[in-house]
Amino acid sequence: MNAVDAAVICKTLGDSNRMTIVQLLTDGELCACDLLAYFRITQPTLSHHMKVLIECNLVRSRKEWKNTYYSLNCETVTAFRNYIESLRCDGKNGWRASSCCSPSRAEEFE
């Protein structure tokens, strides 16, 4: 996963309803009717949220008779989790190019 893909997922999860849907789906597949009962939102609103989650590949859907069932796309969730876990605060990511302002580089200009 790259930064662009991760940003799309972050934007998608920036909506609290979609974040809650993802949390609910961590326990397994759910029918749209179960999600509707949990949120007390209209069917078109749920459809919009699910469309956004499916478009960024976080959620999969399947139809069975008249019902639609949703589940997490574990490959995408795992890739996103690994990307987030790769972000470190100790300066050991290895992404930063040498800066002309760093102490070691400043000596080169003296």
PyMOL commands that place a pseudoatom at each C-alpha (Angstrom):
pseudoatom trace, name=CA, resn=MET, resi=1, chain=A, elem=C, hetatm=0, pos=[0.000, 0.000, 0.000]
pseudoatom trace, name=CA, resn=ASN, resi=2, chain=A, elem=C, hetatm=0, pos=[1.250, 3.471, -0.826]
pseudoatom trace, name=CA, resn=ALA, resi=3, chain=A, elem=C, hetatm=0, pos=[0.505, 6.877, 0.684]
pseudoatom trace, name=CA, resn=VAL, resi=4, chain=A, elem=C, hetatm=0, pos=[-2.225, 7.665, -1.854]
pseudoatom trace, name=CA, resn=ASP, resi=5, chain=A, elem=C, hetatm=0, pos=[-4.108, 4.428, -1.125]
pseudoatom trace, name=CA, resn=ALA, resi=6, chain=A, elem=C, hetatm=0, pos=[-3.763, 4.988, 2.620]
pseudoatom trace, name=CA, resn=ALA, resi=7, chain=A, elem=C, hetatm=0, pos=[-5.023, 8.571, 2.283]
pseudoatom trace, name=CA, resn=VAL, resi=8, chain=A, elem=C, hetatm=0, pos=[-8.142, 7.378, 0.449]
pseudoatom trace, name=CA, resn=ILE, resi=9, chain=A, elem=C, hetatm=0, pos=[-8.850, 4.908, 3.249]
pseudoatom trace, name=CA, resn=CYS, resi=10, chain=A, elem=C, hetatm=0, pos=[-8.230, 7.563, 5.916]
pseudoatom trace, name=CA, resn=LYS, resi=11, chain=A, elem=C, hetatm=0, pos=[-10.641, 9.921, 4.165]
pseudoatom trace, name=CA, resn=THR, resi=12, chain=A, elem=C, hetatm=0, pos=[-13.223, 7.141, 3.926]
pseudoatom trace, name=CA, resn=LEU, resi=13, chain=A, elem=C, hetatm=0, pos=[-12.873, 6.288, 7.609]
pseudoatom trace, name=CA, resn=GLY, resi=14, chain=A, elem=C, hetatm=0, pos=[-13.106, 9.974, 8.515]
pseudoatom trace, name=CA, resn=ASP, resi=15, chain=A, elem=C, hetatm=0, pos=[-16.875, 9.549, 8.569]
pseudoatom trace, name=CA, resn=SER, resi=16, chain=A, elem=C, hetatm=0, pos=[-17.927, 8.161, 11.957]
pseudoatom trace, name=CA, resn=ASN, resi=17, chain=A, elem=C, hetatm=0, pos=[-20.710, 6.025, 10.456]
pseudoatom trace, name=CA, resn=ARG, resi=18, chain=A, elem=C, hetatm=0, pos=[-18.284, 4.332, 8.074]
pseudoatom trace, name=CA, resn=MET, resi=19, chain=A, elem=C, hetatm=0, pos=[-15.747, 3.837, 10.847]
pseudoatom trace, name=CA, resn=THR, resi=20, chain=A, elem=C, hetatm=0, pos=[-18.440, 2.206, 12.978]
pseudoatom trace, name=CA, resn=ILE, resi=21, chain=A, elem=C, hetatm=0, pos=[-19.507, -0.020, 10.078]
pseudoatom trace, name=CA, resn=VAL, resi=22, chain=A, elem=C, hetatm=0, pos=[-15.922, -1.249, 9.721]
pseudoatom trace, name=CA, resn=GLN, resi=23, chain=A, elem=C, hetatm=0, pos=[-15.737, -1.880, 13.472]
pseudoatom trace, name=CA, resn=LEU, resi=24, chain=A, elem=C, hetatm=0, pos=[-18.987, -3.861, 13.353]
pseudoatom trace, name=CA, resn=LEU, resi=25, chain=A, elem=C, hetatm=0, pos=[-17.725, -5.928, 10.431]
pseudoatom trace, name=CA, resn=THR, resi=26, chain=A, elem=C, hetatm=0, pos=[-14.641, -6.993, 12.393]
pseudoatom trace, name=CA, resn=ASP, resi=27, chain=A, elem=C, hetatm=0, pos=[-16.949, -9.505, 14.104]
pseudoatom trace, name=CA, resn=GLY, resi=28, chain=A, elem=C, hetatm=0, pos=[-17.927, -11.002, 10.736]
pseudoatom trace, name=CA, resn=GLU, resi=29, chain=A, elem=C, hetatm=0, pos=[-20.344, -10.632, 7.874]
pseudoatom trace, name=CA, resn=LEU, resi=30, chain=A, elem=C, hetatm=0, pos=[-23.506, -8.595, 8.394]
pseudoatom trace, name=CA, resn=CYS, resi=31, chain=A, elem=C, hetatm=0, pos=[-26.676, -8.167, 6.393]
pseudoatom trace, name=CA, resn=ALA, resi=32, chain=A, elem=C, hetatm=0, pos=[-27.685, -4.665, 5.314]
pseudoatom trace, name=CA, resn=CYS, resi=33, chain=A, elem=C, hetatm=0, pos=[-30.828, -5.012, 7.430]
pseudoatom trace, name=CA, resn=ASP, resi=34, chain=A, elem=C, hetatm=0, pos=[-28.682, -5.545, 10.553]
pseudoatom trace, name=CA, resn=LEU, resi=35, chain=A, elem=C, hetatm=0, pos=[-26.680, -2.415, 9.792]
pseudoatom trace, name=CA, resn=LEU, resi=36, chain=A, elem=C, hetatm=0, pos=[-29.870, -0.449, 9.180]
pseudoatom trace, name=CA, resn=ALA, resi=37, chain=A, elem=C, hetatm=0, pos=[-31.242, -1.535, 12.552]
pseudoatom trace, name=CA, resn=TYR, resi=38, chain=A, elem=C, hetatm=0, pos=[-28.014, -0.579, 14.319]
pseudoatom trace, name=CA, resn=PHE, resi=39, chain=A, elem=C, hetatm=0, pos=[-27.758, 2.919, 12.842]
pseudoatom trace, name=CA, resn=ARG, resi=40, chain=A, elem=C, hetatm=0, pos=[-31.405, 3.819, 12.376]
pseudoatom trace, name=CA, resn=ILE, resi=41, chain=A, elem=C, hetatm=0, pos=[-30.564, 5.471, 9.077]
pseudoatom trace, name=CA, resn=THR, resi=42, chain=A, elem=C, hetatm=0, pos=[-32.363, 5.238, 5.772]
pseudoatom trace, name=CA, resn=GLN, resi=43, chain=A, elem=C, hetatm=0, pos=[-31.541, 2.552, 3.243]
pseudoatom trace, name=CA, resn=PRO, resi=44, chain=A, elem=C, hetatm=0, pos=[-30.237, 5.096, 0.676]
pseudoatom trace, name=CA, resn=THR, resi=45, chain=A, elem=C, hetatm=0, pos=[-27.877, 6.554, 3.299]
pseudoatom trace, name=CA, resn=LEU, resi=46, chain=A, elem=C, hetatm=0, pos=[-26.556, 3.097, 4.170]
pseudoatom trace, name=CA, resn=SER, resi=47, chain=A, elem=C, hetatm=0, pos=[-26.159, 2.304, 0.461]
pseudoatom trace, name=CA, resn=HIS, resi=48, chain=A, elem=C, hetatm=0, pos=[-24.078, 5.455, 0.024]
pseudoatom trace, name=CA, resn=HIS, resi=49, chain=A, elem=C, hetatm=0, pos=[-21.782, 4.554, 2.934]
pseudoatom trace, name=CA, resn=MET, resi=50, chain=A, elem=C, hetatm=0, pos=[-21.392, 0.988, 1.691]
pseudoatom trace, name=CA, resn=LYS, resi=51, chain=A, elem=C, hetatm=0, pos=[-20.631, 2.183, -1.847]
pseudoatom trace, name=CA, resn=VAL, resi=52, chain=A, elem=C, hetatm=0, pos=[-17.814, 4.377, -0.523]
pseudoatom trace, name=CA, resn=LEU, resi=53, chain=A, elem=C, hetatm=0, pos=[-16.407, 1.512, 1.586]
pseudoatom trace, name=CA, resn=ILE, resi=54, chain=A, elem=C, hetatm=0, pos=[-16.571, -0.881, -1.372]
pseudoatom trace, name=CA, resn=GLU, resi=55, chain=A, elem=C, hetatm=0, pos=[-14.968, 1.630, -3.772]
pseudoatom trace, name=CA, resn=CYS, resi=56, chain=A, elem=C, hetatm=0, pos=[-11.882, 1.925, -1.572]
pseudoatom trace, name=CA, resn=ASN, resi=57, chain=A, elem=C, hetatm=0, pos=[-11.807, -1.877, -1.309]
pseudoatom trace, name=CA, resn=LEU, resi=58, chain=A, elem=C, hetatm=0, pos=[-12.280, -2.025, 2.475]
pseudoatom trace, name=CA, resn=VAL, resi=59, chain=A, elem=C, hetatm=0, pos=[-15.562, -3.936, 2.235]
pseudoatom trace, name=CA, resn=ARG, resi=60, chain=A, elem=C, hetatm=0, pos=[-16.931, -6.693, 0.004]
pseudoatom trace, name=CA, resn=SER, resi=61, chain=A, elem=C, hetatm=0, pos=[-20.563, -7.406, -0.709]
pseudoatom trace, name=CA, resn=ARG, resi=62, chain=A, elem=C, hetatm=0, pos=[-22.501, -10.432, -1.825]
pseudoatom trace, name=CA, resn=LYS, resi=63, chain=A, elem=C, hetatm=0, pos=[-26.143, -10.897, -2.649]
pseudoatom trace, name=CA, resn=GLU, resi=64, chain=A, elem=C, hetatm=0, pos=[-28.180, -13.791, -1.407]
pseudoatom trace, name=CA, resn=TRP, resi=65, chain=A, elem=C, hetatm=0, pos=[-31.756, -13.766, -2.587]
pseudoatom trace, name=CA, resn=LYS, resi=66, chain=A, elem=C, hetatm=0, pos=[-33.054, -10.279, -1.641]
pseudoatom trace, name=CA, resn=ASN, resi=67, chain=A, elem=C, hetatm=0, pos=[-30.408, -9.560, 0.975]
pseudoatom trace, name=CA, resn=THR, resi=68, chain=A, elem=C, hetatm=0, pos=[-26.981, -7.993, 0.646]
pseudoatom trace, name=CA, resn=TYR, resi=69, chain=A, elem=C, hetatm=0, pos=[-24.266, -9.153, 3.022]
pseudoatom trace, name=CA, resn=TYR, resi=70, chain=A, elem=C, hetatm=0, pos=[-21.133, -7.174, 3.772]
pseudoatom trace, name=CA, resn=SER, resi=71, chain=A, elem=C, hetatm=0, pos=[-17.745, -8.279, 5.062]
pseudoatom trace, name=CA, resn=LEU, resi=72, chain=A, elem=C, hetatm=0, pos=[-14.316, -6.747, 5.452]
pseudoatom trace, name=CA, resn=ASN, resi=73, chain=A, elem=C, hetatm=0, pos=[-11.766, -7.207, 2.698]
pseudoatom trace, name=CA, resn=CYS, resi=74, chain=A, elem=C, hetatm=0, pos=[-9.056, -8.638, 4.941]
pseudoatom trace, name=CA, resn=GLU, resi=75, chain=A, elem=C, hetatm=0, pos=[-6.287, -8.117, 2.380]
pseudoatom trace, name=CA, resn=THR, resi=76, chain=A, elem=C, hetatm=0, pos=[-6.925, -4.370, 2.248]
pseudoatom trace, name=CA, resn=VAL, resi=77, chain=A, elem=C, hetatm=0, pos=[-7.374, -4.091, 6.012]
pseudoatom trace, name=CA, resn=THR, resi=78, chain=A, elem=C, hetatm=0, pos=[-4.087, -5.931, 6.583]
pseudoatom trace, name=CA, resn=ALA, resi=79, chain=A, elem=C, hetatm=0, pos=[-2.228, -3.785, 4.033]
pseudoatom trace, name=CA, resn=PHE, resi=80, chain=A, elem=C, hetatm=0, pos=[-3.611, -0.604, 5.622]
pseudoatom trace, name=CA, resn=ARG, resi=81, chain=A, elem=C, hetatm=0, pos=[-2.718, -1.784, 9.122]
pseudoatom trace, name=CA, resn=ASN, resi=82, chain=A, elem=C, hetatm=0, pos=[0.818, -2.644, 7.982]
pseudoatom trace, name=CA, resn=TYR, resi=83, chain=A, elem=C, hetatm=0, pos=[1.172, 0.776, 6.360]
pseudoatom trace, name=CA, resn=ILE, resi=84, chain=A, elem=C, hetatm=0, pos=[0.054, 2.547, 9.547]
pseudoatom trace, name=CA, resn=GLU, resi=85, chain=A, elem=C, hetatm=0, pos=[2.336, 0.372, 11.683]
pseudoatom trace, name=CA, resn=SER, resi=86, chain=A, elem=C, hetatm=0, pos=[5.271, 1.323, 9.434]
pseudoatom trace, name=CA, resn=LEU, resi=87, chain=A, elem=C, hetatm=0, pos=[4.900, 4.963, 10.482]
pseudoatom trace, name=CA, resn=ARG, resi=88, chain=A, elem=C, hetatm=0, pos=[7.374, 5.546, 13.258]
pseudoatom trace, name=CA, resn=CYS, resi=89, chain=A, elem=C, hetatm=0, pos=[8.184, 8.480, 15.492]
pseudoatom trace, name=CA, resn=ASP, resi=90, chain=A, elem=C, hetatm=0, pos=[11.779, 7.535, 16.243]
pseudoatom trace, name=CA, resn=GLY, resi=91, chain=A, elem=C, hetatm=0, pos=[13.305, 8.884, 13.023]
pseudoatom trace, name=CA, resn=LYS, resi=92, chain=A, elem=C, hetatm=0, pos=[14.198, 5.410, 11.765]
pseudoatom trace, name=CA, resn=ASN, resi=93, chain=A, elem=C, hetatm=0, pos=[11.849, 5.228, 8.800]
pseudoatom trace, name=CA, resn=GLY, resi=94, chain=A, elem=C, hetatm=0, pos=[14.661, 5.983, 6.368]
pseudoatom trace, name=CA, resn=TRP, resi=95, chain=A, elem=C, hetatm=0, pos=[12.438, 8.235, 4.248]
pseudoatom trace, name=CA, resn=ARG, resi=96, chain=A, elem=C, hetatm=0, pos=[14.076, 11.577, 4.933]
pseudoatom trace, name=CA, resn=ALA, resi=97, chain=A, elem=C, hetatm=0, pos=[16.660, 12.826, 2.503]
pseudoatom trace, name=CA, resn=SER, resi=98, chain=A, elem=C, hetatm=0, pos=[19.721, 14.536, 3.905]
pseudoatom trace, name=CA, resn=SER, resi=99, chain=A, elem=C, hetatm=0, pos=[18.874, 18.078, 4.778]
pseudoatom trace, name=CA, resn=CYS, resi=100, chain=A, elem=C, hetatm=0, pos=[21.179, 21.015, 4.262]
pseudoatom trace, name=CA, resn=CYS, resi=101, chain=A, elem=C, hetatm=0, pos=[19.985, 22.198, 7.690]
pseudoatom trace, name=CA, resn=SER, resi=102, chain=A, elem=C, hetatm=0, pos=[20.969, 19.084, 9.608]
pseudoatom trace, name=CA, resn=PRO, resi=103, chain=A, elem=C, hetatm=0, pos=[24.015, 19.456, 11.905]
pseudoatom trace, name=CA, resn=SER, resi=104, chain=A, elem=C, hetatm=0, pos=[26.078, 16.942, 9.943]
pseudoatom trace, name=CA, resn=ARG, resi=105, chain=A, elem=C, hetatm=0, pos=[25.402, 18.739, 6.632]
pseudoatom trace, name=CA, resn=ALA, resi=106, chain=A, elem=C, hetatm=0, pos=[25.980, 22.212, 8.123]
pseudoatom trace, name=CA, resn=GLU, resi=107, chain=A, elem=C, hetatm=0, pos=[29.614, 21.288, 8.741]
pseudoatom trace, name=CA, resn=GLU, resi=108, chain=A, elem=C, hetatm=0, pos=[30.076, 20.699, 5.001]
pseudoatom trace, name=CA, resn=PHE, resi=109, chain=A, elem=C, hetatm=0, pos=[29.288, 24.352, 4.305]
pseudoatom trace, name=CA, resn=GLU, resi=110, chain=A, elem=C, hetatm=0, pos=[31.804, 25.834, 6.779]
for i in range(1, 110): cmd.bond("trace and resi %d" % i, "trace and resi %d" % (i + 1))
show_as sticks, trace
zoom trace
